[in-house]
């Protein structure tokens, strides 16, 4: 039995959290491989070390002196070492990182050092071996992650060590330069390690007791989700739920490895299990979760007898492709078609886009409407329960909310609803409370 465990920045922010992490790891001997993030915030007004390193990089580019600011970063690490009582001197590493940044080592290199230094300390504290991610996580020349080569290298390296710490967030390019994943990429690293190790479970430790049914900033004390499938998680993550980095699903999904979201500060909580498939569901709630995002626009097109005009939709889609515009949803009627587009993607393109649609499709009318929020109601139980959509629509009607768009996938795993941005928070609450009494 092998567990791979990943600890986020909030779980490794200071020495007290290091001690909590050590207790968790050492309480279960099958926790063989640990993926570590950079130190996060110790308190609400604190600054994450990764953000401090980004700041140093920008200061170097602006030809500003970083000595005083970099001392704060050094102090963060030295405070952890001193408080843990470790006989461990990383002053040479800290100076090397500073000099590398001063000599234009690159933005990704600067950002990655937070994980690198934290992992060195954690490995020393746990008595584990240290595996540098730059030697085992590879990217291709075009910057894309090289999954096949990484799997080969990681498997070979892990076989050398019974217990090891691997820094998250980064790997290396073919020329040896450091390359990072997007923010939250330590989740991806943990998933990669779990896949390569053939883990029975990937534990992702953070500062919440699992995945919540709704955003706690919008719904007070939302219930935790006990079990969620990869597909449900992807739907909710895409719509803004942010406990787990979206790309972290794929390496373990391929291998069929379950993920357990756990709370470092409450290790007794079971957290949320993320699994490939699940036949059971909570019959009292039906839905697994509700999530959404603001910042969408409708491109509304009308034309009489549109349904009889061969190639009409293709011409519209060709125009959108010409302007590099992604389509989130595409609801249609007999004489109407609407495209849901991220508002930010339309910036600087609106007038030319409308002119191109007029020229290519000759519609009766075409307008862009902003201020739309999209909400996803997700749940495997929805496919087996009658009246779920009716309950969603009734809850919104009772809350006085006008539904601007409805879309449901063929799997019936989710219902997508468009509402005015001004109604977004109320809509999330109304849907949640309809299913969670």
C-alpha positions as CSV (number, residue, x, y, z in Angstrom):
1,X,0.0,0.0,0.0
2,X,1.3,3.4,-1.0
3,X,-0.1,6.9,-0.3
4,X,1.2,10.0,-1.9
5,X,0.4,13.2,0.1
6,X,0.5,16.8,-1.0
7,X,0.5,19.7,1.4
8,X,-0.5,23.2,0.2
9,X,1.1,26.5,1.2
10,X,-1.3,27.1,4.1
11,X,-0.3,23.7,5.5
12,X,3.4,24.7,5.4
13,X,3.3,28.4,6.2
14,X,5.4,28.2,9.4
15,X,7.0,25.9,11.9
16,X,3.8,25.0,13.7
17,X,2.3,23.8,10.5
18,X,5.4,21.8,9.7
19,X,4.9,20.0,13.0
20,X,1.3,19.3,12.1
21,X,2.4,17.9,8.7
22,X,5.1,15.7,10.4
23,X,2.5,14.2,12.7
24,X,0.2,13.5,9.8
25,X,2.9,11.9,7.7
26,X,4.4,9.9,10.5
27,X,1.1,8.6,11.7
28,X,0.7,6.4,8.7
29,X,3.8,4.5,7.4
30,X,2.3,4.0,4.0
31,X,2.6,7.8,3.3
32,X,5.7,7.3,1.3
33,X,6.0,10.3,-0.9
34,X,5.3,14.0,0.1
35,X,4.8,16.8,-2.4
36,X,5.3,20.3,-0.8
37,X,4.2,23.8,-1.7
38,X,5.9,27.1,-0.8
39,X,5.1,28.8,2.5
40,X,1.6,30.4,2.3
41,X,0.0,33.1,4.4
42,X,0.5,32.8,8.2
43,X,-2.3,35.4,8.7
44,X,-4.8,37.3,6.5
45,X,-2.5,40.2,5.7
46,X,0.6,38.1,5.2
47,X,2.2,37.5,1.7
48,X,2.8,34.1,0.2
49,X,6.5,33.4,-0.4
50,X,5.8,32.7,-4.1
51,X,4.3,36.2,-4.5
52,X,7.4,37.6,-2.7
53,X,9.6,35.8,-5.2
54,X,7.6,37.1,-8.1
55,X,8.0,40.6,-6.6
56,X,11.8,40.1,-6.5
57,X,11.8,39.1,-10.1
58,X,9.9,42.2,-11.1
59,X,12.2,44.4,-9.0
60,X,15.3,43.0,-10.8
61,X,13.7,43.7,-14.2
62,X,13.0,47.2,-13.0
63,X,16.7,47.5,-12.0
64,X,15.7,48.0,-8.3
65,X,17.8,46.8,-5.4
66,X,16.3,43.6,-3.9
67,X,18.6,43.2,-0.9
68,X,16.2,44.5,1.8
69,X,13.1,42.7,0.3
70,X,14.9,39.4,-0.2
71,X,16.0,39.5,3.5
72,X,12.3,39.0,4.3
73,X,12.2,35.8,2.3
74,X,15.4,34.5,3.9
75,X,13.9,35.3,7.3
76,X,10.7,33.2,6.5
77,X,12.8,30.1,5.9
78,X,15.3,30.7,8.7
79,X,12.5,31.3,11.2
80,X,11.0,27.9,10.3
81,X,14.4,26.2,10.6
82,X,15.1,27.8,14.0
83,X,11.7,27.2,15.4
84,X,11.9,23.5,14.4
85,X,15.3,23.3,16.2
86,X,16.9,21.9,13.0
87,X,20.6,21.9,12.5
88,X,20.3,22.8,8.9
89,X,22.0,25.7,7.1
90,X,20.5,26.8,3.8
91,X,22.3,30.1,3.6
92,X,24.2,28.9,0.6
93,X,21.0,27.9,-1.2
94,X,19.4,31.2,-0.4
95,X,22.4,33.2,-1.8
96,X,22.5,31.0,-4.9
97,X,18.8,31.8,-5.6
98,X,19.3,35.5,-5.1
99,X,22.3,35.6,-7.4
100,X,20.5,33.6,-10.1
101,X,17.6,36.1,-10.0
102,X,20.1,39.0,-10.3
103,X,21.6,37.3,-13.4
104,X,18.2,37.0,-15.2
105,X,17.4,33.4,-14.4
106,X,13.8,33.9,-15.4
107,X,10.4,34.3,-13.9
108,X,9.6,30.6,-13.6
109,X,12.9,29.9,-11.9
110,X,12.2,32.7,-9.3
111,X,8.7,31.4,-8.5
112,X,9.8,27.8,-8.2
113,X,12.3,28.4,-5.5
114,X,9.6,28.7,-2.9
115,X,8.7,25.0,-3.3
116,X,12.3,24.0,-3.7
117,X,13.6,25.6,-0.4
118,X,10.5,24.5,1.6
119,X,10.9,20.9,0.4
120,X,14.6,20.8,1.4
121,X,13.5,21.8,4.9
122,X,10.6,19.4,5.1
123,X,12.8,16.5,3.9
124,X,15.4,17.3,6.6
125,X,12.7,17.6,9.3
126,X,11.0,14.3,8.3
127,X,14.2,12.4,7.7
128,X,13.2,11.7,4.1
129,X,15.2,11.8,0.9
130,X,14.9,14.8,-1.4
131,X,14.0,14.5,-5.1
132,X,14.4,17.7,-7.1
133,X,11.4,18.1,-9.5
134,X,13.6,19.5,-12.2
135,X,15.2,16.1,-12.7
136,X,11.9,14.1,-13.0
137,X,9.2,16.4,-14.4
138,X,9.7,17.4,-18.0
139,X,8.2,19.8,-20.5
140,X,8.5,19.7,-24.2
141,X,10.1,22.4,-26.4
142,X,6.7,24.0,-26.9
143,X,6.2,24.3,-23.2
144,X,3.6,21.5,-22.9
145,X,4.0,19.0,-20.1
146,X,5.7,15.8,-21.3
147,X,3.6,13.1,-19.5
148,X,5.2,10.0,-21.0
149,X,8.8,11.0,-20.4
150,X,8.0,12.3,-16.9
151,X,6.3,9.0,-16.0
152,X,9.4,7.1,-17.1
153,X,11.8,9.3,-15.1
154,X,9.6,9.6,-12.0
155,X,9.0,5.9,-11.8
156,X,12.8,5.2,-12.0
157,X,13.6,7.8,-9.4
158,X,10.9,6.8,-6.9
159,X,12.1,3.2,-6.9
160,X,15.4,4.4,-5.4
161,X,13.8,5.8,-2.2
162,X,11.3,4.4,0.3
163,X,10.4,7.8,1.6
164,X,11.0,11.1,-0.2
165,X,9.9,14.8,-0.5
166,X,9.3,16.3,-4.0
167,X,8.8,20.0,-4.5
168,X,5.6,20.8,-6.4
169,X,4.8,23.4,-9.1
170,X,7.8,23.0,-11.4
171,X,9.9,20.9,-13.7
172,X,12.3,21.6,-16.5
173,X,12.5,22.3,-20.2
174,X,14.7,20.2,-22.6
175,X,17.4,22.9,-22.3
176,X,17.5,22.6,-18.5
177,X,15.7,25.8,-17.7
178,X,13.0,25.8,-15.0
179,X,9.3,25.7,-16.2
180,X,6.3,26.0,-13.8
181,X,2.8,24.8,-14.1
182,X,0.1,27.4,-13.7
183,X,-0.8,28.7,-10.2
184,X,-1.9,25.8,-7.9
185,X,0.4,23.5,-9.9
186,X,1.6,21.6,-6.8
187,X,-1.7,19.7,-7.1
188,X,-0.6,18.6,-10.5
189,X,2.8,17.5,-9.2
190,X,1.1,15.4,-6.5
191,X,-1.1,13.7,-9.1
192,X,2.0,13.0,-11.3
193,X,3.9,11.5,-8.4
194,X,0.8,9.4,-7.4
195,X,0.5,8.0,-10.9
196,X,4.2,7.2,-11.2
197,X,4.3,5.6,-7.7
198,X,1.2,3.4,-8.5
199,X,-0.3,4.8,-5.3
200,X,-3.5,3.4,-3.8
201,X,-4.5,6.9,-2.7
202,X,-3.5,10.5,-3.3
203,X,-4.1,12.7,-0.3
204,X,-4.3,16.4,-1.0
205,X,-4.0,18.3,2.3
206,X,-5.2,21.9,2.5
207,X,-7.0,24.2,4.9
208,X,-10.6,23.0,4.3
209,X,-12.3,19.8,5.3
210,X,-13.0,18.7,1.8
211,X,-14.9,20.0,-1.2
212,X,-17.9,22.1,-0.3
213,X,-21.3,21.9,-2.0
214,X,-21.2,25.7,-2.6
215,X,-18.8,28.6,-2.3
216,X,-18.6,29.4,1.5
217,X,-18.3,33.1,0.5
218,X,-21.8,32.9,-0.9
219,X,-23.5,30.3,1.3
220,X,-23.0,30.2,5.0
221,X,-21.5,26.9,6.3
222,X,-22.2,24.8,3.2
223,X,-22.1,21.1,3.6
224,X,-19.0,19.1,2.7
225,X,-19.2,16.6,-0.2
226,X,-18.4,13.1,1.0
227,X,-17.9,11.5,-2.4
228,X,-17.6,13.1,-5.8
229,X,-16.6,11.6,-9.2
230,X,-13.9,13.0,-11.4
231,X,-16.5,14.1,-13.9
232,X,-18.5,16.0,-11.3
233,X,-15.4,17.6,-10.0
234,X,-14.3,18.8,-13.4
235,X,-17.8,20.3,-14.0
236,X,-17.7,22.2,-10.7
237,X,-14.0,23.2,-11.0
238,X,-14.6,24.6,-14.5
239,X,-17.4,26.7,-13.1
240,X,-15.2,28.2,-10.4
241,X,-15.0,25.8,-7.5
242,X,-11.3,26.0,-6.6
243,X,-10.3,23.4,-3.9
244,X,-8.3,21.4,-6.4
245,X,-6.3,22.5,-9.5
246,X,-8.4,21.3,-12.4
247,X,-5.4,19.8,-14.3
248,X,-4.6,17.7,-11.3
249,X,-7.4,15.3,-12.0
250,X,-6.0,13.8,-15.2
251,X,-2.9,11.9,-14.1
252,X,-4.7,10.0,-11.4
253,X,-7.9,9.7,-13.4
254,X,-5.9,7.8,-16.0
255,X,-4.6,5.4,-13.4
256,X,-7.9,5.1,-11.5
257,X,-6.4,6.4,-8.3
258,X,-8.8,8.1,-5.8
259,X,-8.1,11.5,-4.3
260,X,-8.8,12.4,-0.7
261,X,-9.1,16.1,0.1
262,X,-8.2,16.6,3.8
263,X,-7.7,19.4,6.3
264,X,-4.3,19.8,7.8
265,X,-5.8,21.6,10.8
266,X,-8.5,19.0,11.3
267,X,-6.8,15.7,10.4
268,X,-9.6,13.8,12.1
269,X,-12.1,14.9,9.4
270,X,-12.7,12.4,6.7
271,X,-12.7,15.0,3.9
272,X,-13.9,14.4,0.4
273,X,-13.2,11.3,-1.7
274,X,-12.8,11.9,-5.4
275,X,-13.3,8.6,-7.3
276,X,-13.6,7.4,-10.9
277,X,-17.2,6.2,-10.5
278,X,-19.9,6.0,-7.8
279,X,-23.3,4.5,-8.0
280,X,-24.6,5.8,-4.7
281,X,-25.7,9.3,-3.9
282,X,-27.4,11.2,-1.1
283,X,-31.1,10.8,-1.9
284,X,-32.0,13.6,0.5
285,X,-30.0,16.1,-1.5
286,X,-29.8,14.7,-5.1
287,X,-27.2,17.3,-6.3
288,X,-23.5,17.1,-5.5
289,X,-22.8,20.8,-5.7
290,X,-23.5,24.1,-7.3
291,X,-20.9,26.6,-8.6
292,X,-20.7,29.5,-11.0
293,X,-18.8,32.3,-12.6
294,X,-19.5,35.9,-13.6
295,X,-18.1,37.6,-16.7
296,X,-20.0,36.2,-19.6
297,X,-21.7,37.8,-22.6
298,X,-24.3,36.6,-25.1
299,X,-24.0,37.1,-28.8
300,X,-27.7,36.9,-29.8
301,X,-28.5,36.3,-33.5
302,X,-32.0,36.3,-35.1
303,X,-33.0,35.3,-38.7
304,X,-36.3,34.2,-40.1
305,X,-36.1,30.6,-41.4
306,X,-32.7,30.1,-39.9
307,X,-33.4,26.4,-39.4
308,X,-33.9,25.9,-43.2
309,X,-30.7,27.7,-44.2
310,X,-28.0,25.1,-44.7
311,X,-24.6,26.2,-43.4
312,X,-25.8,29.2,-41.3
313,X,-24.4,28.0,-38.0
314,X,-21.1,27.0,-39.7
315,X,-20.6,30.5,-41.0
316,X,-21.2,32.0,-37.6
317,X,-18.7,29.5,-36.0
318,X,-16.1,30.3,-38.7
319,X,-16.3,34.0,-37.8
320,X,-15.8,33.3,-34.1
321,X,-12.8,31.1,-35.0
322,X,-11.4,33.9,-37.1
323,X,-11.5,36.1,-33.9
324,X,-10.1,33.4,-31.7
325,X,-13.3,33.4,-29.5
326,X,-14.1,30.4,-27.3
327,X,-17.7,29.3,-27.1
328,X,-18.9,28.2,-23.6
329,X,-22.5,27.3,-24.6
330,X,-24.6,27.4,-27.8
331,X,-28.4,27.4,-27.1
332,X,-30.5,27.6,-30.2
333,X,-34.2,28.1,-31.3
334,X,-35.9,27.8,-34.7
335,X,-35.0,31.4,-35.7
336,X,-32.4,32.3,-33.0
337,X,-29.0,31.3,-31.9
338,X,-27.0,32.5,-28.9
339,X,-23.3,32.0,-28.1
340,X,-22.0,32.4,-24.6
341,X,-18.6,34.0,-24.7
342,X,-16.3,35.1,-21.9
343,X,-16.6,38.9,-21.8
344,X,-12.9,39.5,-21.5
345,X,-12.3,37.6,-24.8
346,X,-14.4,40.2,-26.7
347,X,-12.2,43.1,-25.7
348,X,-11.2,45.2,-28.7
349,X,-13.1,42.9,-31.1
350,X,-16.7,43.9,-30.7
351,X,-17.3,46.2,-33.7
352,X,-15.3,44.2,-36.2
353,X,-16.9,40.9,-34.9
354,X,-20.4,42.2,-35.4
355,X,-19.6,43.5,-38.9
356,X,-18.1,40.2,-39.9
357,X,-21.2,38.3,-38.7
358,X,-23.4,40.7,-40.6
359,X,-21.3,40.2,-43.8
360,X,-21.0,36.5,-43.6
361,X,-24.4,35.4,-42.2
362,X,-26.8,38.3,-43.1
363,X,-28.9,38.0,-39.9
364,X,-32.0,40.0,-39.2
365,X,-30.3,41.2,-36.0
366,X,-27.1,40.6,-34.0
367,X,-26.4,42.1,-30.6
368,X,-24.0,41.5,-27.8
369,X,-25.4,41.5,-24.2
370,X,-23.0,41.7,-21.2
371,X,-23.4,41.1,-17.5
372,X,-24.2,37.4,-17.5
373,X,-23.3,34.8,-14.8
374,X,-23.3,31.1,-15.5
375,X,-24.2,28.6,-12.8
376,X,-23.8,24.8,-12.9
377,X,-25.9,22.5,-10.9
378,X,-24.0,19.2,-10.8
379,X,-24.9,15.7,-9.5
380,X,-24.8,12.1,-10.5
381,X,-28.1,11.6,-8.6
382,X,-29.8,14.0,-11.1
383,X,-29.9,11.3,-13.7
384,X,-32.0,9.0,-11.5
385,X,-34.3,11.6,-9.9
386,X,-37.4,13.1,-11.4
387,X,-38.2,16.8,-11.2
388,X,-34.7,18.0,-10.4
389,X,-34.8,20.7,-13.1
390,X,-38.2,21.8,-12.0
391,X,-37.0,22.2,-8.5
392,X,-34.1,24.4,-9.7
393,X,-36.3,26.6,-11.8
394,X,-39.0,26.9,-9.0
395,X,-36.3,27.9,-6.5
396,X,-35.1,30.7,-8.8
397,X,-38.6,31.8,-9.5
398,X,-39.4,32.1,-5.8
399,X,-36.3,34.2,-5.4
400,X,-37.5,36.5,-8.1
401,X,-34.7,35.6,-10.5
402,X,-35.2,35.6,-14.3
403,X,-33.4,32.7,-16.1
404,X,-31.7,34.0,-19.2
405,X,-30.4,30.6,-20.5
406,X,-30.8,26.9,-19.9
407,X,-28.5,24.2,-21.1
408,X,-28.3,20.5,-20.1
409,X,-25.7,18.0,-21.3
410,X,-26.8,14.7,-22.8
411,X,-25.4,12.9,-19.8
412,X,-27.8,14.8,-17.5
413,X,-25.0,15.2,-15.1
414,X,-25.4,18.9,-14.9
415,X,-27.8,21.8,-15.7
416,X,-26.3,25.1,-16.8
417,X,-28.2,28.3,-16.1
418,X,-27.5,31.8,-17.2
419,X,-28.7,34.7,-15.0
420,X,-28.0,38.4,-14.6
421,X,-24.8,39.1,-12.7
422,X,-26.8,41.1,-10.2
423,X,-28.7,37.9,-9.3
424,X,-25.7,35.6,-9.1
425,X,-25.2,35.4,-5.4
426,X,-29.0,35.1,-4.7
427,X,-29.3,32.4,-7.3
428,X,-26.5,30.3,-5.8
429,X,-28.1,30.5,-2.4
430,X,-31.6,29.7,-3.7
431,X,-30.5,26.6,-5.5
432,X,-28.4,25.3,-2.6
433,X,-31.1,25.8,0.0
434,X,-33.7,24.1,-2.3
435,X,-31.7,20.8,-2.1
436,X,-30.1,21.2,1.4
437,X,-32.7,21.9,4.0
